[in-house]
Amino acid sequence: MTDTRDPGLQAERTRLAWRRSALAMTVVLLLTVRLALTAGPSGASVAVVAVVAVLGWAAVVTLCWRRASGTSRPHTGGRTLAAAALATAGFAGLGVLLVVHGL
């Protein structure tokens, strides 16, 4: 029995998954910034959320780029995984709030 699996496909799927995650977070970030810019003077809390989202987005996009391009050492757990999971959950929650808000 020969192994017909191509081990190169797993790396490609992983790169595509990281890129899709970064793209989805970028969309949520842009909608959050749009909401913050149109909220007016009463939207100070939305502006704070937007600033936190920009910082989280920058960290996640940097992580996604490093993981997708293969320029970093592979991490299978620890703080990197926890930070990525926390950012993903935060952006998912923010996306739900944007949908509820009507954007």
Secondary structure, DSSP 4 states (H G I P E B T S, - for coil): ------THHHHHHHHHHHHHHHHHHHHHHHHHHHHHHHSGGG-HHHHHHHHHHHHHHHHHHHHHHHHHHT-S----STHHHHHHHHHHHHHHHHHHHHHHHT-
